Amino acid sequence: MAYEALYTRGRPKIFAQLIGQEHIVNALTRAISSNRLSHAYLLVGTRGTGKTSTARLLAKAMNCERVLEAQKSGKILTAQEIPCNKCESCKSIDSSPDNVEFDAASNRSVEDVTRLLSTAYLAPLQSKVKTFIIDEIHMLSNEAINSILKLIEEPPPNVAFFLATTELNKVPMTIRSRCQVLNFRLIPQEIIAPYLIKLAKRLEVELEQDAAKKIARIAAGSMRDAMTYLDQCYAMADKKISLEIVNDTLGLVSDADLDEIISAVKSQDRSNIAQAINKAFRSGLSSIVIAESLITRLRDLEFANLEKRNSPFPNIDILVDAVRKAIFEMQNSGIPDIILEMTLLRLAAPPIISAPPVVQNIPVKNSVLTGNFEEDKKIFYDIITNEDLIPKSLYVIIKDSSIKNFSNNILTLGLNKTNLALFNKNEMEKIEKILTQKLERKIKIETILDENSKFDSVKASDRKFLEKTLNLFETDNFTKIDSEE
């Protein structure tokens, strides 16, 4: 007899065995007990979360003799009792002509669907309810969808439809609005791992806890994927499935190897990085798999340390972002290994500290103050209006200022309302340093509002245009003429 895959053997036989979807189990159990089942259900969720298994359980429950008797007598059944799997209907459901399963991914045309649904108007041959399970409903053509729509809108008696999809957004609203929607959630790792350990015991093999957690993590919320991975490891193991067997069988990088890389980058040890990454390459895995595993490991370490407020890597976002960009480059390159190596080595390079900006030694006329205010004003103007000395962001603010006073080494600048608001303490200190260096005496600056500023009488919306116009004609003078209406 051919070997039966674990995920088929592990399919739930009753609603109580539907793992990680308690909200759906509770809702359907109540609906079945009270005989309030709908004629059409749309089962939505990612792969391996139990959509098709639930549809089969519903098809069984609608024809189960125990359920039918309970509905007549008003008895409330539990998820453990639905379906019974003992009556003739439950035993023959897989071969029953009244239970039709259809894969829309490989049978997309309207002809395929028409042929499938041609028996919908015929009475059930053996069962109370004729059931149609259509998987990947979103793959059907528009014409095929329309042929189903009419049946769902005005269903024949004793017919039920179970439509499954992984992409709800591709299912027309006309279908969605006529079905009861069951949303299947991703199954948490904390639920998958213990279930795999129990399943392994039934196979008479020990699944180590770390190994179970690793399988649950890479399954990414899919119980079917988790069972498939366990099945692969079971074929390679003797009496125990260790973390090492999981890594070797599924082609994964060990956490220890990834931690070596992270530790080397954290300590900025380029030699250790080279050794650690080469060790990972010797596993035979592609550089993209290693890079993706590195990001996943960083994420796991970060989440594990959130409560401790102790990040495994001070700039973890920088490392993740760099590796993510490297993955994109590796996908389109013939030298992916080198790209990953260079990315990690760059991260370990000592940070380049930019030197503070040096004021250029540009000669300024009359750089020695005379003590005469009018003459000194010219010296100050030569400095603060020199574009080679003043940073551009500051030059825009200060070039239109007026020098109001200079005494006790304090220079008083008059600014219009806009520039006064922009000229903060940091900008002031930068100008002070430039003046101090050029005049060889410590200069302090204070600012006041200049009521006579040339732009104060102009609306804010017109100032930019006016400034451009004045620059065009190389003048500072203008006269505002109020128009009469």
Long-range contacts (C-beta under 8 A, 24 or more apart in sequence): 5-228, 5-231, 6-199, 6-203, 6-227, 6-228, 6-230, 6-231, 6-234, 7-48, 7-224, 7-227, 7-228, 7-231, 10-199, 10-227, 11-53, 11-56, 12-50, 12-53, 12-57, 13-85, 14-57, 14-79, 14-80, 14-81, 14-82, 14-83, 14-85, 15-57, 15-61, 15-79, 15-80, 15-82, 16-78, 16-79, 16-80, 18-50, 18-53, 18-54, 18-57, 18-79, 19-50, 19-187, 19-191, 19-192, 19-195, 19-223, 20-49, 20-50, 20-185, 20-187, 20-188, 20-191, 20-192, 20-223, 21-49, 21-50, 21-54, 21-184, 21-185, 21-187, 23-185, 24-50, 24-54, 24-182, 24-183, 24-184, 25-79, 26-79, 27-182, 28-54, 28-58, 28-61, 28-182, 29-77, 29-78, 29-79, 29-82, 32-61, 32-67, 32-71, 32-77, 32-82, 33-70, 33-71, 33-75, 33-76, 33-77, 34-71, 35-71, 37-61, 37-62, 37-160, 38-160, 38-179, 38-180, 39-152, 39-155, 39-159, 39-160, 39-161, 40-152, 40-155, 40-160, 40-161, 40-162, 40-163, 40-178, 40-179, 40-180, 41-160, 41-161, 41-162, 41-163, 41-179, 41-180, 41-181, 41-182, 42-137, 42-163, 42-164, 42-165, 42-168, 42-171, 42-175, 42-176, 42-179, 42-180, 42-181, 42-182, 43-162, 43-163, 43-164, 43-165, 43-182, 43-184, 44-164, 44-165, 44-166, 44-168, 44-181, 44-182, 44-183, 44-184, 45-166, 45-183, 45-184, 45-185, 45-186, 46-166, 46-184, 46-186, 46-221, 46-222, 47-166, 47-222, 47-224, 47-225, 48-219, 48-221, 48-222, 48-223, 48-224, 48-225, 48-226, 49-184, 49-185, 49-186, 49-187, 49-221, 49-222, 49-223, 49-224, 50-184, 50-223, 51-135, 51-164, 51-184, 52-133, 52-135, 52-164, 54-182, 54-184, 55-133, 55-162, 55-164, 56-93, 56-133, 57-82, 57-83, 58-131, 58-160, 58-162, 59-93, 59-99, 59-129, 59-131, 59-133, 59-160, 59-162, 60-85, 60-89, 60-90, 60-93, 62-127, 62-128, 62-129, 62-131, 62-160, 63-89, 63-90, 63-93, 63-98, 63-127, 63-128, 63-129, 63-131, 64-89, 64-90, 65-89, 65-90, 68-128, 89-126, 89-127, 92-126, 96-126, 96-127, 97-125, 97-126, 98-124, 98-125, 98-126, 98-127, 98-129, 98-130, 98-131, 99-127, 99-130, 99-131, 99-133, 100-130, 100-131, 100-132, 100-133, 101-133, 101-135, 102-132, 102-133, 102-134, 102-135, 103-135, 103-136, 104-134, 104-135, 104-136, 104-137, 104-138, 104-139, 104-140, 104-144, 105-135, 105-136, 105-139, 108-139, 108-140, 108-141, 108-144, 109-141, 109-143, 109-144, 110-141, 110-143, 110-144, 110-146, 110-147, 112-144, 113-140, 113-144, 113-147, 113-148, 114-147, 117-147, 117-148, 117-151, 120-151, 120-156, 120-159, 121-156, 123-158, 124-158, 128-158, 129-158, 129-159, 129-160, 130-158, 130-159, 130-160, 131-159, 131-160, 131-161, 131-162, 132-159, 132-160, 132-161, 132-162, 133-162, 133-164, 134-161, 134-162, 134-163, 134-164, 135-164, 136-164, 136-165, 136-166, 137-163, 137-164, 137-165, 137-171, 137-175, 138-165, 138-166, 138-167, 138-168, 138-170, 138-171, 145-172, 145-174, 145-175, 148-175, 149-174, 149-175, 149-178, 152-178, 152-179, 153-178, 185-221, 186-220, 186-221, 186-222, 187-221, 187-222, 187-223, 188-221, 189-213, 189-216, 189-217, 189-219, 190-216, 192-216, 192-219, 192-221, 192-223, 192-226, 195-223, 195-226, 196-226, 196-227, 196-230, 199-227, 199-230, 200-230, 200-234, 200-241, 203-234, 204-239, 205-234, 205-237, 205-239, 205-240, 205-241, 206-239, 206-240, 206-241, 207-240, 207-241, 208-240, 208-241, 208-242, 208-243, 210-242, 210-243, 211-241, 211-242, 211-243, 211-245, 211-246, 214-243, 214-246, 214-247, 214-252, 215-246, 215-250, 217-296, 217-300, 218-250, 218-252, 251-284, 251-285, 251-289, 252-285, 252-289, 252-293, 253-280, 253-283, 253-285, 253-289, 253-290, 253-293, 253-294, 254-283, 255-297, 257-283, 258-293, 258-294, 258-297, 259-297, 261-294, 261-344, 262-294, 262-297, 262-298, 262-301, 262-312, 262-313, 262-319, 264-348, 265-313, 265-319, 265-344, 265-347, 265-348, 266-312, 266-313, 266-314, 268-348, 268-349, 268-350, 269-348, 270-345, 270-348, 270-349, 273-344, 273-345, 273-348, 274-341, 274-345, 277-340, 277-341, 277-344, 281-337, 286-336, 287-330, 287-336, 287-337, 287-339, 287-340, 288-327, 288-330, 288-331, 288-336, 290-340, 291-323, 291-326, 291-327, 291-330, 291-340, 292-327, 294-323, 295-320, 295-323, 295-324, 318-347, 319-347, 322-346, 322-347, 357-391, 359-389, 359-433, 359-434, 359-437, 359-438, 360-388, 360-389, 362-386, 362-388, 362-389, 364-389, 364-438, 367-438, 367-439, 368-439, 369-439, 369-441, 373-405, 373-406, 376-406, 377-403, 377-406, 379-439, 380-406, 380-411, 380-435, 383-434, 383-435, 383-438, 383-439, 384-431, 384-435, 389-434, 389-438, 390-431, 390-434, 391-430, 394-427, 394-430, 394-431, 397-422, 397-423, 397-427, 398-423, 398-431, 400-453, 400-454, 400-455, 401-450, 402-450, 402-452, 402-453, 404-448, 404-450, 409-441, 409-442, 409-443, 409-444, 410-443, 410-444, 410-445, 410-446, 411-435, 411-443, 411-444, 411-445, 411-446, 412-445, 412-446, 412-447, 412-448, 413-445, 413-446, 413-447, 413-448, 414-447, 414-448, 414-449, 414-450, 414-452, 414-453, 415-447, 415-448, 415-449, 415-450, 415-453, 416-449, 416-450, 416-453, 416-454, 416-455, 416-456, 417-449, 417-453, 417-456, 418-455, 418-460, 418-463, 420-447, 420-449, 423-447, 454-478
